[in-house]
Amino acid sequence: MTDHQTSLPPGRLYSACDPADFPFQTTAELADIGIAVGQERALDALRFGLGMGREGFNLFALGPPGAGKATVVREVVAREAEHRPAPDDWCYVHNFAEPSKPKALRLPAGLGRRFAEDVARTLEELVGAIPAAFEGEEYRARVEEIEEEAKERESHAIEELRREAARQHIALIETPTGFAFAPIDPKDEVFSPDRFRQLPEGEQQEIQENIAHLHQQLTKLLRQFPAWRREAKHKLKALNREIAGFAIGHPMEELRADYAAVEPVAAHLDLMRRELIDHADDFFPKAEGGGGMAAVLLGQGQGHQGHQGQRANPWQRYAVNLLVDHGGERNAPIVCENLPTQANLIGRVEYQALMGALITDFTMIKAGALHRANGGYLILDARKLLMQPYAWESLKRTLETGDIRIEPLERTLGFLSTATLEPEPIPLDIKVILTGDRALYYLLSLYDPEFRELFKVAADFEETMDRDAGGHALYARLIGSLARRNGLKPLERDAVIRVVEWSARRVEDSEKLSTHWRGLDDLLKEADYWAGQRNQAAIAREDVQTAIDQQIRRSDRIRERIYEAIRRETLFIDTEGGVVGQINGLSVISLNGFAFGQPARITATTRLGAGKVVDIERETALGGAFHSKGVMILSAFLAARYAPGQPLALAASLVFEQSYGLVDGDSASLAELCAILSSLAELPIQQRFAVTGSVNQQGRVQPIGGVNEKIEGFFDICRESGLSGQQGVIIPAANIKHLMLRRDVVDAVAAGRFQVHAVSSVDQALALLMGREAGARDAAGRFPADSVNGRVERRLLEWADIRRRLAQSGQSEQGGGDGHG
């Protein structure tokens, strides 16, 4: 295998766009398009989930951050919402039977606010009408009549008793402590005690008996007075109800007539009318009032002063708390809750501190996102939701029960000792859409058994879309749409082409384009800035390139320090000469979205042993599981190829030199294998090459990630020391379709100053690295003697023979010792 056979031409290192795919001058000529480009699977899932009316078919939009999930979901939901009418309004009103359990009233959209305002106006009218009715001459006359009648009844009864006593020559005398009887003479003069004692004993006894009888009648009469007074009070109360009913009747009848079609509202107004009549005195002026009716009834507790006024107003309980108002809306609501706390989701009951106590009533019930989205759609960020205590459990419970039940978190946890409300639950009709990354979706599916029952539809967003003529056309329209949406300058055709090529590089695939819209959006904004710096009316290719370069410049400090350390020979990397058991591997470092390649020296040593390959990185806990797996695979390859019929008499060690952090991934396994084979064959590896790729047990080279960054990383190091034209990188052939190299690398290859080789097997890599054929087995099963594989096999056979002789010698010595025994 020669260098020429594996060398890649410049045309395969970068897939440029065909200008014919972009038949326009600027994006101003292109029609707008939504950002859901390339997301057909996710769109189908969204439409299905939004259209499915069964329980549990809520949605989870999953995909990488920045893929535009939330934006696409809002666009699709907005289109679906156009086909659904605005839902009903909801109000809370006082429960006259159980004040701690406010009642929920449902009214057609727009009627809720009108109802609250009508009730407020009616009550404000009654504030003046009721006291006025009780101040009228007719009411006063009737009250006086009832009072006089009651007084006259008592006076008449007392007078009758007085006359009867007088007939018996006994006087009924009123004293400060009550009534008393005393005998009188014919001149109506009361007997003095001395005079009474002078009377005959029989007459005295008769008088005492008469007085006792009269006293019994008086006692009986006095016992009737409370009943007569209660009767008078009942008459007065009936009069008050009659007057109150007259004052309240017409306004309440008009109010009820307006809402007779809404049965629950009409029933509440009937209860309200009876309560108003029974408690009409609440509307009488008090010595200390508490604010105006309009503030109380229409303000709905807006602010601290409003609450203080409400607490002082006894007619507060007749007001209406408009919880959700859909007046003026034509379509189903769409709510995006950015802070999904438990209270923000299911609503809350607020409290007012008054005289050292916390008080509340139904007007202090506040709606949550579920209330506002009821009858429509609620969009939540799954990560934010799960970060809020008890929010996830509250949402699940609400979806399972099918109603919104406001329960303070403090009460659930037992922290609230004051009295609170239990508002009547509100029936739930909603479609919930969660957005989040895939890891979160699969973790919830695995660990939360209720999750799959409640979120049955997964809308999985793609990270890439196909790069072809059709894809180019859609991407160009998308670029134009984003520019217009953000108020940016239009892009020239060459600028669009550069953005498309950048997008392919971003996903490390020349046949795909990125659907990471956040990154694209940021690039366009930065390009617009640089075009503005040049006072240009449109964004040119050089503006896009400047934006790309500046993004890298802001993030490449660490890369510069590492390359500087290599240039100053603090980190050892050779780019010429040959060394046995030493090779240039390639790794990728990713920091805050910026990735760059870092060459790393890998060394291997071999010796006689028991077939073990020691991974020093793993032994020192600096190697990850994937790296350890790669080392085990190359161990299996060595045994299968070179020692299929005998023990592998090898002890080898591998290490990344000057590596002080975690090493993971199997992309260095090809380089590690070549270093071991170099040590076994005692053939130097040409240091002008750097190698990346993983191997399987059959010696096939497999693709790896970060191929562009790895090539560019070694190119930058070689350029620092001077490009000789012999330096290059060996990559897996399966990675060719991923190549979108920087322009300076492509130009260097075109000028013959750098090389990129693609191999599909270990033998191809060995031939390049060691300058001789790897060698294949002949018909007799032998490798050519001076080939790489021949030298390796010969060395391993020698070690196997030595190990066999040592084993036999050890057995012989053990046997001789036994004989002497």
Residue pairs with C-beta under 8 A, 6 or more apart in sequence:
1 759
1 763
1 764
1 767
1 768
1 773
1 774
2 767
3 755
3 757
3 768
6 730
6 757
6 758
6 759
6 764
6 768
7 728
7 755
7 756
7 757
8 736
8 739
8 749
8 756
8 757
8 758
9 749
10 746
10 747
10 749
10 750
12 736
12 739
13 739
13 741
13 745
13 746
13 749
13 756
14 501
14 510
14 739
14 740
14 741
14 743
14 746
15 467
15 501
15 504
15 510
15 511
15 739
15 740
16 497
16 501
17 472
17 497
17 500
17 501
18 469
18 472
19 493
19 497
21 469
21 472
21 473
22 472
22 473
22 476
22 493
22 496
22 497
24 30
24 476
24 493
25 492
25 493
26 490
26 491
26 492
26 493
26 538
27 476
27 477
27 479
27 480
27 483
27 490
27 491
27 496
28 480
28 490
30 476
30 477
30 480
30 481
31 477
32 477
32 480
32 481
32 484
33 474
33 477
33 478
33 481
34 72
34 75
34 481
35 68
35 71
35 72
35 75
35 478
35 481
35 482
35 517
36 42
36 43
36 68
36 72
36 75
36 76
37 465
37 474
37 475
37 478
37 515
38 462
38 464
38 465
38 466
38 471
38 474
38 513
38 515
39 72
39 461
39 462
39 515
41 460
41 462
42 61
42 63
42 72
42 459
42 460
42 461
42 462
43 72
43 76
43 459
45 59
45 457
45 458
45 459
45 460
46 59
46 61
46 72
46 73
46 76
46 77
46 459
47 76
47 80
48 457
49 57
49 58
49 59
49 431
49 433
49 456
49 457
49 459
50 59
50 76
50 77
50 80
50 377
50 431
51 80
52 457
55 402
56 399
56 453
56 454
56 455
56 456
57 456
57 457
58 399
58 431
58 432
58 433
58 434
58 454
58 455
58 456
58 457
59 73
59 431
59 432
59 433
59 434
59 455
59 457
59 458
59 459
60 382
60 433
60 434
60 435
60 436
60 441
60 444
60 455
60 457
60 458
60 459
61 69
61 70
61 72
61 73
61 433
61 434
61 435
61 436
61 459
61 461
62 69
62 435
62 436
62 437
62 438
62 440
62 441
62 458
62 459
62 460
62 461
63 69
63 437
63 438
63 460
63 461
63 462
63 463
64 437
64 438
64 461
64 463
64 516
65 437
65 518
66 516
66 517
66 518
66 519
67 461
67 462
67 463
67 515
67 516
67 517
67 518
68 461
68 515
68 517
68 518
69 435
69 459
69 461
70 336
70 379
70 381
70 435
71 517
72 461
73 379
73 433
73 435
73 459
74 334
74 336
74 379
77 334
77 377
77 379
77 433
78 334
80 332
80 377
81 331
81 332
81 333
81 334
81 376
81 377
82 331
84 331
84 332
84 375
84 376
85 109
85 330
85 331
85 332
86 109
86 110
86 326
86 329
86 330
86 331
86 332
86 333
86 375
87 109
87 326
87 332
87 333
87 374
87 375
87 376
87 429
88 106
88 107
88 108
88 109
88 112
88 326
88 375
89 106
89 107
89 108
89 109
89 110
89 111
89 112
89 113
89 322
89 324
89 325
89 326
89 327
90 104
90 105
90 106
90 107
90 112
90 323
90 324
90 367
90 371
90 374
90 426
91 104
91 105
91 107
91 112
91 115
91 116
91 320
91 321
91 322
91 323
92 102
92 103
92 104
92 105
92 320
92 321
92 323
92 362
92 363
92 365
92 423
92 424
93 102
93 103
93 105
93 268
93 320
93 321
93 362
94 102
94 103
94 317
94 318
94 319
94 361
94 362
95 101
95 102
95 103
95 362
95 424
96 271
96 272
96 275
96 317
99 317
99 361
100 419
100 420
100 421
100 422
101 421
101 422
101 423
101 424
102 321
102 362
102 365
102 421
102 423
102 424
103 268
103 424
104 323
104 423
104 424
104 425
104 426
105 115
105 262
105 264
105 265
105 268
105 320
106 262
106 264
107 115
107 259
107 262
107 265
108 262
109 326
109 327
109 329
110 325
110 326
110 327
110 328
111 259
111 262
111 327
112 322
112 324
112 325
112 326
112 327
113 322
113 325
113 327
114 327
115 259
115 265
115 320
115 322
116 297
116 298
116 300
116 319
116 320
116 321
116 322
117 298
118 255
118 258
119 255
119 297
119 318
119 319
119 320
120 293
120 294
120 297
120 298
120 319
120 320
122 251
122 252
122 254
122 255
123 293
123 297
123 315
123 318
123 319
124 293
124 294
124 297
125 251
126 247
126 248
126 251
126 276
126 283
127 283
127 293
127 315
129 247
129 248
129 251
130 244
130 247
130 248
130 280
130 283
130 284
131 283
131 284
131 285
132 247
133 139
133 243
133 244
133 246
133 247
134 240
134 243
134 244
134 247
134 280
134 284
139 239
139 243
142 239
143 236
143 239
146 232
146 235
146 236
146 239
147 232
147 236
149 232
150 228
150 229
150 231
150 232
153 228
154 225
154 228
157 221
157 224
158 172
158 179
158 221
161 172
161 214
161 217
161 218
161 221
162 171
162 172
164 214
164 217
165 171
165 172
165 181
165 214
166 184
166 188
168 210
168 214
169 183
169 184
169 185
169 186
169 207
170 181
170 182
170 183
170 184
170 207
170 210
170 211
170 214
171 181
171 182
171 183
171 184
171 188
171 190
172 179
172 180
172 181
172 214
172 218
173 179
173 180
173 181
173 182
173 190
179 218
179 222
181 211
181 214
181 215
181 218
182 190
182 191
183 190
183 191
183 196
183 207
183 211
184 190
184 191
185 191
191 199
196 204
196 207
197 204
199 207
240 280
240 281
241 277
241 278
241 280
243 280
244 276
244 277
244 280
245 277
247 280
248 273
248 276
248 277
248 280
252 269
252 272
252 273
252 276
255 269
256 266
256 269
256 270
256 273
259 265
259 266
259 269
260 266
272 318
275 317
275 318
276 318
279 314
282 314
282 315
283 315
288 312
289 312
290 308
290 309
290 310
290 311
290 312
290 313
291 305
291 306
291 308
291 309
291 310
291 312
291 313
292 309
293 313
293 315
295 306
295 309
296 306
296 309
296 310
296 313
296 315
296 316
296 319
297 319
297 320
299 306
300 306
300 319
300 321
300 322
300 363
301 307
301 310
301 350
301 363
301 364
304 352
307 352
307 364
308 352
308 354
310 316
310 361
310 363
311 352
311 354
311 359
316 361
316 363
317 361
317 362
319 363
321 362
321 363
321 365
323 347
323 365
323 366
323 367
323 371
324 367
324 371
324 372
324 374
326 333
326 375
331 376
332 375
332 376
332 377
333 372
333 373
333 374
333 375
333 376
333 377
334 373
334 376
334 377
334 379
335 369
335 372
335 373
335 376
335 377
335 378
335 379
336 379
336 380
337 344
337 345
337 369
337 378
337 379
337 380
338 381
338 384
339 384
339 388
340 369
340 380
340 381
340 384
340 385
340 388
340 391
340 395
341 388
341 391
342 388
342 389
342 390
342 391
342 394
342 409
343 368
343 408
343 409
344 368
344 369
345 368
345 369
345 370
345 391
345 394
345 395
345 398
346 368
346 370
346 394
346 398
346 404
346 405
346 406
346 407
347 365
347 366
347 367
347 368
347 370
347 371
347 404
347 406
348 365
348 366
348 368
348 406
348 408
349 360
349 364
349 365
349 366
349 406
349 408
349 420
349 421
349 423
350 360
350 364
350 365
350 366
351 358
351 359
351 360
351 364
351 418
352 358
352 359
352 360
352 364
357 418
358 418
360 419
360 420
360 421
361 421
362 421
362 423
365 406
365 421
365 423
368 404
368 406
369 378
369 380
370 378
370 395
370 398
370 404
370 428
370 430
371 404
371 426
373 430
374 404
374 426
374 428
374 429
374 430
375 429
375 430
376 430
376 431
377 430
377 431
377 432
377 433
378 430
378 431
378 432
378 433
379 433
379 435
380 395
380 432
380 433
380 434
380 435
381 434
381 435
381 436
382 434
382 435
382 436
382 440
382 441
382 444
383 436
383 437
383 440
385 391
385 392
385 395
385 434
386 392
386 440
389 409
390 409
390 412
395 432
396 450
396 454
397 405
398 404
398 405
398 428
399 428
399 432
399 454
400 450
400 454
401 425
401 428
402 427
402 428
403 425
403 426
403 427
403 428
404 425
404 426
404 428
405 423
405 425
406 421
406 423
408 416
408 420
410 416
411 420
432 455
434 455
438 460
441 458
444 451
444 455
445 451
445 452
461 515
462 515
463 507
463 514
463 515
463 516
464 507
464 509
464 512
464 513
464 514
464 515
465 471
465 474
465 475
465 512
465 513
465 515
466 511
466 512
466 513
467 500
467 504
467 509
467 510
467 511
467 512
467 513
471 513
472 500
475 496
475 499
475 500
475 503
475 513
476 496
476 500
478 520
479 491
479 496
479 499
479 520
479 524
480 490
480 491
482 488
482 517
482 520
482 521
482 524
483 489
483 490
483 491
483 524
483 528
483 539
486 521
486 524
486 525
486 528
488 524
488 525
488 528
488 539
489 528
489 531
489 532
489 536
489 537
489 538
489 539
490 538
490 539
491 499
491 524
491 527
491 538
491 539
491 544
492 538
492 539
492 540
492 541
494 540
494 541
495 527
495 538
495 539
495 540
495 541
495 543
495 544
497 541
498 541
498 544
498 545
499 520
499 523
499 524
499 527
499 544
500 513
501 740
502 523
502 544
502 548
503 513
503 514
503 520
504 510
504 511
504 512
504 513
504 514
504 740
505 708
505 740
506 514
506 516
506 519
507 513
507 514
508 705
508 706
508 707
508 708
508 738
508 740
509 737
509 738
509 740
510 737
510 738
510 739
510 740
511 737
514 520
523 544
523 547
523 548
523 551
524 539
526 547
526 550
526 551
527 539
527 543
527 544
527 546
527 547
528 539
528 543
529 547
530 543
530 546
530 547
530 550
531 538
531 539
531 540
531 543
534 543
536 543
551 594
552 594
555 591
555 592
555 593
555 594
556 594
556 596
558 589
558 591
559 589
559 596
559 598
562 571
562 589
562 598
563 716
563 717
563 720
565 571
566 573
566 599
566 717
566 720
567 717
567 720
567 721
571 658
572 601
572 657
572 658
573 584
573 599
573 600
573 601
573 717
574 582
574 584
574 601
574 687
575 584
575 687
575 688
575 717
575 718
575 721
575 727
576 687
576 688
576 724
576 726
576 727
577 684
577 686
577 687
578 684
578 685
578 686
578 687
579 684
579 685
579 687
580 678
580 679
580 682
580 683
580 684
580 685
581 603
581 604
581 605
581 606
581 675
581 676
581 678
581 679
581 685
582 601
582 602
582 603
582 604
582 675
582 678
582 685
582 687
583 601
583 602
583 603
583 671
583 672
583 674
583 675
583 678
583 685
583 687
583 689
583 691
583 769
584 599
584 600
584 601
584 602
584 671
584 687
584 689
584 690
584 691
584 714
585 599
585 600
585 601
585 602
585 656
585 668
585 671
585 672
585 690
585 691
585 692
586 597
586 598
586 599
586 600
586 667
586 668
586 671
586 690
586 691
586 692
586 710
586 711
586 713
586 714
586 729
587 597
587 598
587 600
587 663
587 665
587 667
587 668
587 710
588 595
588 596
588 597
588 598
588 705
588 706
588 709
588 710
588 713
589 595
589 596
589 598
595 706
595 709
596 709
596 712
596 713
597 706
597 709
597 710
597 711
597 712
597 713
597 714
598 713
599 690
599 713
599 714
599 717
600 656
600 657
600 658
600 659
600 668
601 656
601 657
601 658
602 654
602 655
602 656
602 657
602 668
602 671
602 672
602 675
603 654
603 655
603 657
603 675
604 652
604 653
604 654
604 672
604 675
604 676
604 678
604 679
605 652
605 653
605 679
606 650
606 651
606 652
606 676
606 679
606 680
607 650
607 651
607 652
608 649
608 650
608 651
608 799
608 802
608 803
609 649
609 650
609 651
609 652
609 799
610 647
610 649
610 651
611 635
611 639
611 643
611 647
611 648
611 649
611 650
611 651
612 635
612 650
612 651
612 652
613 631
613 632
613 634
613 635
613 638
613 650
613 652
613 653
613 654
613 676
614 651
614 652
614 653
614 654
615 623
615 627
615 628
615 631
615 654
616 653
616 654
616 655
617 623
617 627
617 654
617 655
617 656
617 659
617 663
618 627
618 628
618 631
622 659
622 660
622 661
622 662
622 663
623 631
623 662
623 663
623 664
624 662
624 663
624 664
624 665
625 664
626 664
626 665
626 666
627 663
627 664
627 665
627 666
627 668
629 666
630 665
630 666
630 667
630 668
630 669
630 672
630 694
630 695
631 654
631 669
631 672
633 666
633 669
633 694
633 695
633 696
633 697
634 669
634 672
634 673
634 676
634 695
636 697
637 673
637 695
637 696
637 697
637 698
637 699
637 762
638 648
638 650
638 673
638 676
639 648
640 697
640 698
641 699
641 789
642 648
642 789
642 792
642 793
642 796
643 649
643 796
643 800
646 800
647 800
647 803
648 796
648 800
649 796
649 799
649 800
649 802
649 803
650 680
650 796
650 799
652 676
652 679
654 672
654 675
654 676
656 663
656 668
665 704
665 705
666 694
666 704
667 692
667 693
667 694
667 704
667 705
667 706
668 692
668 694
669 693
669 694
669 695
670 691
670 692
670 693
670 694
670 695
670 701
670 730
670 732
670 762
670 765
671 691
671 692
671 693
673 695
673 762
674 685
674 691
674 762
674 765
674 766
674 769
675 685
677 766
677 788
677 792
678 684
678 685
678 769
678 770
680 791
680 792
680 795
680 796
681 770
681 788
681 791
681 792
681 795
682 791
682 795
683 770
683 772
683 788
683 791
684 770
685 769
685 770
686 768
686 769
686 770
686 771
688 724
688 726
688 727
688 728
689 727
689 728
689 729
689 730
689 757
689 768
689 769
690 710
690 714
690 728
690 729
690 730
691 729
691 730
691 765
691 769
692 704
692 707
692 710
692 729
692 730
692 731
692 732
693 701
693 702
693 703
693 704
693 730
693 731
693 732
693 735
693 759
693 765
694 701
694 702
694 703
694 704
694 732
695 701
695 702
695 762
696 702
699 761
699 762
699 763
700 760
700 761
700 762
701 732
701 733
701 734
701 759
701 760
701 761
701 762
701 764
701 765
702 732
702 734
703 732
703 734
703 735
703 738
704 710
704 731
704 732
704 735
707 731
707 732
707 735
707 738
707 739
708 738
708 739
708 740
708 741
708 742
710 729
710 731
711 729
711 731
711 739
711 741
711 745
711 756
712 741
712 742
712 745
714 727
714 729
715 729
715 744
715 745
715 748
715 754
718 724
718 727
718 754
719 748
723 748
723 753
723 754
724 753
725 752
725 753
725 754
725 755
726 755
727 754
727 755
728 754
728 755
728 756
728 757
729 755
729 756
729 757
730 757
730 758
730 759
730 765
730 768
730 769
731 756
731 757
731 758
731 759
732 758
732 759
732 760
733 758
733 759
733 760
734 760
735 758
736 758
739 756
741 756
745 754
748 754
749 755
749 756
757 768
759 765
759 768
762 774
763 774
763 775
763 776
763 788
763 789
764 774
766 774
766 788
766 789
767 773
767 774
767 788
770 788
772 786
772 787
772 788
773 784
773 787
773 788
774 787
774 788
774 789
775 783
775 784
775 787
775 788
775 789
775 790
776 783
776 789
777 783
778 784
782 790
783 789
783 790
783 793
784 790
785 791
785 794
